[in-house]
Amino acid sequence: MDTHIPERLADYMNDGEMDAEMIYVESEHSAISACVGASAAGARTFTASASQGLALMHEILFIASGLRLPIVMAVANRSLSAPLNIWNDHQDSVSSRDAGWIQLYVESSQEAADTIIQAYKIGENSKVLLPVMVCLDGFTLSHVYEPVNMPEEKDVSEFLPKLKLPYTLDPKNPLTFGAVSYPNTFMNFRMNQQEAMDDAKKVIKDVNKDFKKKFGRAYGDGLIETYKLDEAKYALIAMGTVCSTTRDVVDEMRANGKKVALIKIKSLRPFPDEELIEAVRNLKGVAVIDRAISPGNAPPLYSEVTAALKDSKIRIKGYVAGLGGRDVTEEIIEKALLNVEIGKDIEWLF
C-alpha cells in the first residue's frame, strides 16, 4: 500500500523536481529509526508504512515521540495477520494510538495531500513537537486515481515556516538525546508529552484555518467535521473513507424524512472530547462504526466516544464493520442509523 508513495518521491528526486535524500533500508524498523536520526539532526523527514510494517515499527514509534521529533508518516491503513489479509481496515494504526503520535484520518486523496502538508506545521509547532501519522485507507485511497489539486511548491514554502527545531544533534553544541530517565523523572517526561498532545488540539485547529486562508480548503475544524448536523436527531460517527458513503446515505435518508447526520472524527489523537460533546448536544443518539476491534473489550472508537460522552444522556451504539476490506455498504450504514433510533445494538454488521 505504502510502496507507491516512496516510489513516486524517488521519481521526483530522480527527475530533479525534489531536493531531498532517500535513505534505503532493510525494514520498516530501520526506516523509522533512520527518520529518528535524520529528524534529531534537524532535517524535515517523511516515511510511509502500513499493516505489518507499521507493527514492526512499534518499538521505535515510542522513541520518536519520546524524543519529541516531528516526523511525518503516511499510513495506508490495512489489516493485520493472521489470517493473511492485505485489504483495508484501521487495526494497524489504531493499535498504535498510545505511542504518542498525533493521528489524523482522512477521507479522500485531496484531504490526504493537504493533511500531510498541515502535519509538518502541526508537529513542528514549538508547543507540540510530536510526530504525526496521516492515516489513509489502503486500496480505497492508495490504489485509486482521483483528481487532486496539488498546491504549488512556492505556496507550500510560504505556508510552512523554515524548520528550526529547538534541540538538534550538533557537534558544535553537544547534547544528550534519549538518556536514561530514573523513576524520579520519567513521569515528568510523559506528562510533558500529554501536555503537548493537549496543546496540539488548538494548533490543529489553527493550522486548518491557516490552510483554508492560503489554499481555500478546510476539513471541519481540523479535529472533527460534521455533515447536515442542523436539526438532526441521530448521527453516525466514523473515520476515513466510510464517511464519503455516509454522506450519500444521510442525503437519501434526509430526503425520506429521517433527520440523520454524520460526525467524522479526523483526529483520533488528540481525541476531540470537547468538540464531540458540543456536536452531539442536540442529538438523541449516535451510532459508531469501527473498522478495528479490541478483543476482550468494546471496539476502540466506540470506547473513545463513550468515554468522551460519559456525562451525556445520549444513546450510544457501537458497530464493527469493514474489517479486512469488506465493503461498508449504504445498507450497512442505514441499518446502523436505524438501529440506534430504535435502541437496537448489533455489534457486527456484514
CORRADA-V225237 format. One line per field, one symbol per residue. burial: b if it has 24 or more other ideal C-beta (glycine too) atoms within 12 Angstrom, else e. A space follows every 10 residues. Layout:
burial=???
This chain:
burial=bbebbbeebe eeeeeeeeee eebeeeebbe bbbbbbbbbb bebbbbbbbb bbbbbbbbeb bbbbbbbbbb bbbbbbbbbb eeeeebbbbb bbbbbbbebb bbbbbbbbbb bbbbbbbbbb bbbbbebbbb bbbbbbbbbb bbeeeeeeee eeeeeeeeeb eebebeebee eeeeeeeeee eeeeeeeebe ebbeebbebb bbbbbbbbeb beebbebbbb bbbbbbbbbe ebbbbbbbbb bbbbbbbbbb eebbeeebeb bbbbbbbbbb bbbebbeebb eebbbbbbbb bbbeeeebbb bbbbbbebbe eeebbbbbbb bbbbbebbeb ebbbbbbbbb beeebeeebe
